[in-house]
């Protein structure tokens, strides 16, 4: 999802007829419960910000810079600034 797509979704939600709260509606994020039924719960987002991320070969995914081994050499070309919703 791009920032533009996120803005479009937020604007559409704020204007939706069945959204009485309008642009004051709470934004939620999903979290897995890891239970037997694979339930997904929703929680209010508590913050939006930017983070520097880098690719982790171990996780084969982007990770927040500094969330792992601080002694590991970092290639600045593999780092990115991203928008994170928590």
Buried (B, 14 or more C-beta within 10 A) or exposed (E): EEEEEEEEEEEEBEEEEEEEEEEEEEEEEEEEEEEEEEEEEEEEEEEEEEBEBBBBEEEEEBBEBEEEEEEEEEEEEEBEEEEEEE
